[in-house]
Structures are given as structure tokens and as C-alpha cells.
Amino acid sequence: MEHKFTGVYESEESSIKIIGQIHQSIKLETTHLSYLLLPPESDPGDLVFLLEGLIRRAGKWGAKQLVAEIPLTSELFTHFRKAGFSVLAKQQIYRWNGVQKAPKSALEGSWRIWNCEDVSSMQSLYLTLVPPLIQPIEPLTRRERLGLVYIDAHGNLQAYADLVYGPAGAWVLPVIHPKVQADSSDLLLQMVTNLPERNGRPVYITSRSYQPWIDQALENLPVSPGPEQALMVRYLALRQKAEEAYPFASIENGKTEPTIPLAPIQNHQD
């Protein structure tokens, strides 16, 4: 079930309220902070109490982490730290100001909508470029809609773009191999102009710090950069390796074969 919750905190010393909303997609284990509303006269220190309430709510949903995107220059940054958030990466979101119609391209490859046969190559590129610490937070795709893949002249997948559409615009997260045999600026230009069912929506391209070549490519394109942000996370569950309770000997073909029932014994009735 899709989750959404709006929290309100009011301090005992004043009647000023601060508000925050979180949401969690049915397809993900991560909860995201949607927005914060802090009146100018509010005490930013009260934000910690609001965040603690939102964290508890996300934990009741079974979320494994709460993610927020905060401008690096924001005075709220310190208070997120106090609430247990840590920085995973930096990012910048660019608004596309160019034309919608695709100009003539010099690319030898092309963008197209991905299909099930592309998943293995997408996974390989994802595991290569996205740091292991970020992978539990940033999935291969948010599965909101079918995205795009770039296939070069030799039939190799060199990039893909995850897409999320909404009434305020289209959000695009490109994942591009740094050694792609194509001009990166032209590659991104063709990506935007090949977005399916855009219908005049504004386009926002996200560039993460672990792919600095995307920032460099966007410098040559008609975009407006937003403020640099910190991608912050508050873990709600500890991740640890599960140890094997019962070591099994390999019987044949090097495969491990269990010699005890796999079902919990409490599931069996006498």
C-alpha cells in the first residue's frame, strides 16, 4: 500500500507549527521526505523533534531508511545531523530549458525504451557505477514507468535513464558509463528529446557526485542548475551479514545439500 503522512510539531513555548511530509511507494523499502514547512519565526531546533516523529512513523511502515535531499547551504543541515541523518552523496538537479523536438544527431547508437532483455546489462552498469553504500538507498529503478536505455553501434548497453513522471514535471536519473563512445552532451540531449509521453512537462535531470562526468556534459547544454544538495539518509534498520547456523557438507557437484527440515518446526502440528 502507498503510504503518506504529514506531521505537525508545535513547541510548548509558542503556538508556531512546523510541518513535514513523508511518503513511501509500494514498490520501495525506502521512505522519502517530501517537504518541510518552517515559518521564518520558528525555531530551527524544533526540527529535530519533528524529524523524530517522522522517523517513528516510517519505522511503523517497515521502511529500512528515510531519505532527504537538503541544500548544502541550508541552516537545517546541522539539525538533520542531530536527528541521526548522514550524507551519502551530493547531487545537483538541472532544469531543462531546451527544445522538445530532437535535432539531428551524430550519435552512432540510439536511445529506446528498455525491456526485460536489458535488465541484466543495466544491473551490470548499476553495480559498476553506484557505490555499494548507496545501492540499498538508490535502487536500479524506482519502477514508476519504463525508462530509456542507450545502445551503441555494437549493440552494447552504455547508459540508462530512470524516469518518474508527475504533475510538476519529469524527473530523470541517468546512469552513464564514463567511457561511452559518444559525446556525453549529445547523449544527454538525445535522452531528453527522446523521453516518451513528455506532453510538455518540465524536465529535471539529476546528477550525482559519483558520476561527475554528467555535470561536465550538462555544462554544454541549455539547463538551469539548482542548488547543490546533500543526499542524506537515516537508517531505521541495522544491516549485518547472517551467519550460517548449520554448516552443511557438499555431497556432489560442489553443491551444499541441507540435512534438516527447511520449514520452521513451529509450523508443523502434531
N, C-alpha and C positions, 0 to 999 in steps of 0.2 A: 504494500500500500504506500502511496505517496504521502510523505509527512511534511507538514509545515507548521511552524509555531512562532508566535510573536510574543516576546517577553517584555514586561514593563517593570522598571525599578524606580521606586520613589524613596528617597532618603528620609530619615526621621527628622532631620533638621529643617527640611524645606519641602515644598509641595512640587518641586521640579521633577519631572519624569524623564527618564531616558529609555529609549525603545530599541529593541533589536529583533531581527527575524532570522530564523534558520530554516533550511529545507533539506530534505533528503529524497533523492529519486528512488523509486522502487528497484531500479537496476544497479544501484551502487551501495557500498557499505560505508561511504563517507558522507558526512553531513557538512553542508556549506553555510557560511554566514551570508545572508542575502543583503542586509543593510543594517546600519545603525543610525539612530536619530538622537543627537545630543544638542539641546538648546545651548546657545552661546553662554548663558549664565549658569549652566550646570557645572558640577564638579567632575572633571575627567576621572578622578579617583574612584567615583562610584561605578565606573565602567567595569571594574573588576567584579563587583557583586552581580551585575547583570550577566557578565560572561559566565560566571559560576553557575547561575541558574540555567543558562542556555546549554552549558556543558552537561548538566544533570539531565536535562530533557533529551539531548542527543543520546546519552547513555541508555535511557529507557527505550529508545527506538532500536537499540542494538548496534548503533554506529561504532566503528572502531576508531574514528578520528573526526575532529571538527576542523575544517579548513577555512581560513580567512585570507583575504588579499588586502593589504594595508599599504598606503603610500609611505615610502621610507622617511619622508619629511614630516609625517603626521605626529602630533603630540600624543596620540593614543598608542603609539608603538610600544612605549615603556609599560603601559598598563596591560597590554596583551602579554608581554613578557611576565608580568606579575601573576597573570592568570594561568601561567604554565604553557604558553604558546612558544614555539621555537621556529626559527627561519629555516625553510628547506631550500628555497631558491629565490632569485629575483626575477622579475618579469616586467615587460612593458607591453601595453596594448595600443595598437595603432588603428586609427580610423581611416578607412579607405576613402580617398577623395577623387578617384579617377573615374573613367567612363565604365559603363557596364558592357558595352559591345567589345568583343575580343578583337584586338588588332591582329594583323598578320604576324605570325610568329616564326622565329628562326630555329625553334626547338626541333630536334630530331625525334624526340619522344612526344608523349601526349598525356594529358590528364583524362581520367574517366572515373565513373562511379565504381567503387570496389564491389567485389563479390566474394563468395566463400572460398574460392580458389586463391585469393590474395592474402588470406589471413596468416598463413604460415610465413610468408615473406614480410608482412607487416610486423609480425611478432619478432622476427629476427632483427629488423631495423629498430624496433622499440627497445629490445633488450640491449642492443648495442649503444644506443644514444641516451636513453633515460637512466639516470643513476639509480642503483638498487634502492637507495633510501627513499626515493620519490615514487618508485613503482607502485607501492601499496596505496599511495595517495592519488597518483595520476594513472588511471587505467589505460590500456591500449586504446580504448574508445569509450565514450560515455554512452554509446548505443542509443543516442537520441534520434539519429537518422543515418542513412548510408552516406559515407563521406567519399573523398576522392583519393585516387592513387595515381602516381606518375610512373609510367612505364617507359623506359628508354628505348632507343632504336634496336637494342639487342634483346628486348623482352624482359629486362630486369626491373624490378620494382625499386625505385630510388627515393621515393618520398610518398607520404600520405598525409591527408588533412582530415582531422576530426571536426565535425560540424555540429553546432547546436543552433537551432532557429527559434526565435521568439518574436513577440510584437515589437520589441525595441531594436531588433536587428539580427544579424547573423554573426555568430562567434566562431572563429576559425583557429584551430591549433595545428600548425604544420609541423611535421617531423620529417626533416630532410637530411639525407646523407651528406656529410661535409665534402665528399669527393665526387659528388654528382657531376657527370659530364654534360653540364649545361650551365648557361649563365643564370645565377641564382635569382637575379632581379627579374629576368624574363620568365623564369619558372614561377615565381610568385604572382607576377602579372597575369599569366595564363591561368593560374589556380583561381584567382578571384573572378576572372571573366568567364570561367567555366563552372562556377557554382550553380547547382541545379535549383530551380524554383526560387530564385532570389526575389523576384517580384518587387524590385525597387528598394528592398531593405538596405539599411546601412550595414557595412561590413566592418568587423573588428578583428584584427589579426593579432594573436598573442605570440610574443617571442620570449622564450625562457632563457635564463642565463647559461644553461648547459648547451644551448645552440647559438653561440654568439654570431655565427655566420648569417643568421636570419636578420638580425639587426643591421648588419652591414649591407645586406641585399635590399632592405627596405629603405635605406637612405637614398636610393636612386629612384624611388617610386613616389607617386602622389599620395602621401599619407600624412596624418597629423598624429604625432606621438602623445600619448597620455603620460601622466606622472609615473616614475619608476615605482614599482610596488614590491613588497616582500610577500612571498607565498608562505604563510605561517600555518602551523598545524599544532593542534592539542590532541595528544594521543589519549584514547579512552580505554585502551586495552594494551597489555604488555605482550609483545611478540617474543616467543622463545622457541627454540627447537625442541620438539617432542622426542624424548629418548625411547628407544625400543624396550618395552618391558620384558619381553621374552625373546631371546636370540634363537633363531631357527637355523638349522643346518641346511646347506644346499644339498639336495638329493640328486638332481640330474639337470644337465644343461646349464649349470650355474645359477639356477633359479631357486629362490627361497620358498620353501613349502611349509605352511603352518601345520602344527600337530595338535592344536587346541581349537575349540569352537570359536568362530568369529563373532557370533552374537552374544551380547551380554547375558549372563546366566539369569539375571532377574527377569528377562523377557520370556523365560520358559516356565510354564506352570506344571506343577506336579500332577 
